Amino acid sequence: GTRSTGEAILEHCRGAVADLLVMGGFSHSRWREQVFGGVTRTVLNGARLPVLLSH
């Protein structure tokens, strides 16, 4: 689709009426994240539910 992976994860959480999102966080080079975005950043900035993040 047209939405990012992070947006798709958050939409699924809303649809499932989830109470908690558990995910692993990974980082890439600063350049790559600026060009392509980042799932971890999208989820942390847009989450309306608690997120348990492990790196």
C-alpha positions as CSV (number, residue, x, y, z in Angstrom):
1,G,0.0,0.0,0.0
2,T,0.9,3.6,0.3
3,R,1.5,3.7,4.0
4,S,4.7,2.9,5.8
5,T,5.4,-0.2,7.8
6,G,5.3,1.7,11.0
7,E,1.9,3.2,10.1
8,A,0.6,-0.2,9.2
9,I,1.6,-1.7,12.6
10,L,-0.1,1.2,14.4
11,E,-3.2,0.8,12.4
12,H,-3.4,-2.9,13.1
13,C,-3.0,-2.1,16.9
14,R,-5.9,0.3,16.7
15,G,-8.0,-2.2,14.8
16,A,-7.2,-4.9,17.3
17,V,-7.8,-2.6,20.2
18,A,-4.4,-3.6,21.6
19,D,-3.4,-2.6,25.1
20,L,0.4,-2.9,24.5
21,L,2.8,-3.2,21.6
22,V,6.0,-5.2,22.0
23,M,8.7,-4.7,19.4
24,G,12.4,-4.8,18.8
25,G,14.2,-1.6,17.9
26,F,17.0,-1.4,15.4
27,S,18.9,1.5,14.1
28,H,20.5,2.1,10.7
29,S,22.9,4.8,9.5
30,R,21.6,8.4,10.0
31,W,21.5,8.9,6.2
32,R,19.5,5.8,5.5
33,E,16.9,6.6,8.1
34,Q,16.6,10.2,6.8
35,V,16.0,8.9,3.3
36,F,13.8,5.9,4.0
37,G,12.4,6.7,7.4
38,G,12.4,4.2,10.3
39,V,9.7,1.9,11.7
40,T,11.0,2.4,15.2
41,R,10.8,6.2,15.0
42,T,7.4,6.1,13.3
43,V,5.9,3.8,16.0
44,L,7.4,5.8,18.9
45,N,6.3,9.1,17.5
46,G,2.8,7.9,16.6
47,A,1.8,5.3,19.2
48,R,-1.2,6.0,21.3
49,L,-0.6,2.9,23.4
50,P,2.3,1.8,25.6
51,V,5.2,0.4,23.6
52,L,7.7,-2.1,25.2
53,L,10.8,-1.7,23.2
54,S,13.9,-4.0,23.3
55,H,17.1,-3.3,21.5
